[in-house]
Amino acid sequence: MSGEIQVDPYTLGLSADDWTDQGSRVRTARDRVADATTSGFTPAVAGAAASWTSAWGTVLGDVADRAEEIGTRLRDAQQAYAVTDVTAQETFESWLGGTP
């Protein structure tokens, strides 16, 4: 193992899309849990059901936030690597003095 790390900006972009998509899906699940009614439960159970939906809504919201944050950071990394690659290419081409 050489210790080198190779980064493929295209793959970073795909990963960013996947994380953002998963965050959106989890947020949808959170919204559905938050919208769940406890009206079908007896009064003895309704309080526990409301507490459960509230707690899980919070957990799912936190998971969605984190997934979307990872997607954003991967997208930022992809853009940074792409800019660096373009700058390196332009620098190399200027060293060549315009030679094709």
C-alpha positions in Angstrom: 0.0 0.0 0.0 1.5 3.3 -1.1 -0.4 5.6 1.3 -1.9 7.5 -1.7 -5.5 8.5 -1.7 -7.2 8.8 -5.0 -10.4 10.8 -5.2 -12.9 10.6 -8.0 -15.1 13.7 -8.0 -17.8 11.9 -10.0 -18.1 9.2 -7.3 -18.2 11.9 -4.6 -21.1 13.5 -6.5 -22.9 10.2 -6.7 -22.4 9.6 -3.0 -23.6 13.2 -2.2 -26.7 12.5 -4.2 -27.3 9.2 -2.3 -26.9 10.8 1.1 -29.2 13.7 0.2 -31.8 11.3 -1.1 -31.7 9.2 2.0 -32.0 12.3 4.1 -35.1 13.3 2.2 -36.6 9.8 2.6 -36.0 9.8 6.3 -37.5 13.3 6.6 -40.6 12.0 4.8 -40.8 9.1 7.4 -40.4 11.7 10.1 -43.3 13.7 8.7 -45.5 10.6 8.5 -44.7 9.7 12.1 -45.4 13.3 13.2 -48.8 13.2 11.3 -49.7 9.8 12.9 -52.9 10.0 14.9 -53.4 8.5 18.3 -57.2 8.8 18.1 -57.7 5.0 17.7 -56.0 4.2 21.0 -57.7 4.1 24.4 -57.0 7.0 26.7 -54.6 4.7 28.7 -52.5 4.0 25.6 -52.9 7.3 23.7 -50.4 9.2 25.9 -47.8 6.5 25.4 -48.4 6.5 21.6 -48.2 10.3 21.4 -44.9 10.2 23.4 -43.5 7.5 21.1 -44.4 9.4 17.9 -42.9 12.5 19.4 -39.6 10.8 20.4 -39.3 9.0 17.1 -40.1 12.1 15.1 -37.2 13.8 16.9 -34.8 10.9 16.2 -35.8 10.7 12.5 -35.4 14.4 12.2 -31.9 14.3 13.6 -31.0 11.4 11.3 -32.4 13.3 8.3 -30.4 16.4 9.2 -27.2 14.4 9.6 -27.7 12.6 6.2 -28.3 15.9 4.4 -25.3 17.4 6.1 -23.1 14.5 4.9 -24.5 15.0 1.4 -23.7 18.7 1.5 -20.2 18.1 2.7 -19.5 15.5 0.1 -20.8 17.9 -2.6 -18.5 20.6 -1.2 -15.6 18.2 -1.4 -16.5 17.2 -4.9 -16.5 20.8 -6.0 -13.2 21.5 -4.3 -11.5 18.6 -5.9 -12.9 19.5 -9.3 -11.7 23.1 -9.0 -8.3 21.9 -7.9 -8.1 19.5 -10.9 -9.1 22.3 -13.3 -6.5 24.7 -11.8 -3.8 22.0 -12.0 -4.7 21.3 -15.6 -4.6 25.1 -16.5 -1.3 25.5 -14.7 0.2 22.5 -16.6 -1.1 23.8 -19.9 0.5 27.2 -19.2 3.8 25.5 -18.6 3.5 23.9 -22.0 3.3 27.4 -23.5 0.1 26.7 -25.4 1.4 23.6 -27.0 -1.5 21.2 -27.8 
